[in-house]
Amino acid sequence: MIVAVVHGDIDGLVSAAILYSYTRNRNKRIRIYTSQPYSLPQALLKIQNLKGLETLYIIDLGLDTHTWDRIRYLVKVFLRSTKVVWIDHHMTTLKLAPELVRQGISLILSVDRCASTITYYIFGNDTEDPAFFAKLARIGEISDKVVGEDLDEELSKITKMLVLALSENPSDDVFKMDLVKLWVIDRKFINEEVEVRASIASRRLKELRKIALNNVVYQSENSIVIDFRGVSAIGYIGLLASQLADEFKRNVFIVFTSQNELIVTSRAPSDARVDLSNKLMGLAMKYRGGGGGHPKAFSIRIPVALGQTVIKELINQFG
């Protein structure tokens, strides 16, 4: 049996669908689980006692430095009897690549594309419908903003709808798996449920934009810092930050709380040449937290009591 633990965003789910179709085409069984980078240890614990596990794929889950010690131990346990393949494109994973390889993990990385690109390159031609999954991989690339200016207008609209639909209830794993099945079994990109969820999310995003602009605590020519502590916006933060970064052509930092943690989510404008990750990771390490992401889309998690301190740090470092 094959197991895939994937990021629950569009890029991760598209990768899961490509791998799923590949295994169906070879009459093999696969189980798919979704996770966030910081919750990967919990996901691995769920599957550690599965019988007959031959290969474990970890896809689009950038290593979170705060949970790295636990991940390292759990992966060692799997490697005693299971092949582990890690497919990723995050800088935090790249920095730990030598240690991952030394452990015996089959590591497949790309820093200029995304997980969908890699997964399609490996498995796409052996899926049940290579042409369909090539378009699906393109949707994964559009969602992760790793494509040039030659965007397909129809696929861009579909991608936007899918991103919105996932934002509407980000903890709904049933919907995520239904999406994967829609792509693999029905060979459709969207259905009525996607359209309904996207419509709800679009309205909520407009409301949150107004709230965000009223909660700006700092702005300069380069950056905007927004205090979203106390605002219920889980699932929308990254999307909102991206929208504001492109609208105002500035780096956007949204500070909010979740499960007794303080989180800073950052986004740079799509056309910017900037690396937000190093300073943010330094901030996370300073306060014994963790983080992960890309140079232009990075998040950190630190103790919740440090809210005002972190806001001051953001202003000092990025203002």
Sequence and secondary structure as in RCSB ss.txt:
>XXXX:A:sequence
MIVAVVHGDIDGLVSAAILYSYTRNRNKRIRIYTSQPYSLPQALLKIQNLKGLETLYIIDLGLDTHTWDRIRYLV
KVFLRSTKVVWIDHHMTTLKLAPELVRQGISLILSVDRCASTITYYIFGNDTEDPAFFAKLARIGEISDKVVGED
LDEELSKITKMLVLALSENPSDDVFKMDLVKLWVIDRKFINEEVEVRASIASRRLKELRKIALNNVVYQSENSIV
IDFRGVSAIGYIGLLASQLADEFKRNVFIVFTSQNELIVTSRAPSDARVDLSNKLMGLAMKYRGGGGGHPKAFSI
RIPVALGQTVIKELINQFG
>XXXX:A:secstr
 EEEEEESSHHHHHHHHHHHHHHHHTT  EEEEEE GGGHHHHHHHHTT TT  EEEEES    GGGHHHHHHHH
HHHHTTSEEEEEE  HHHHHTHHHHHHHT EEEE SSS HHHHHHHHHGGGSS HHHHHHHHHHHHHHTT S S 
  HHHHHHHHHHHHHHHH TT HHHHHHHHHIIIII  S  HHHHHHHHHHHHHHHHHHHHHHHTEEEE SSEEE
EE TT   TTTHHHHHHHHHHHHTSEEEEEEEETTEEEEEEE  TT     HHHHHHHHHHTT EEEEETTEEEE
EEEGGGHHHHHHHHHHHH 
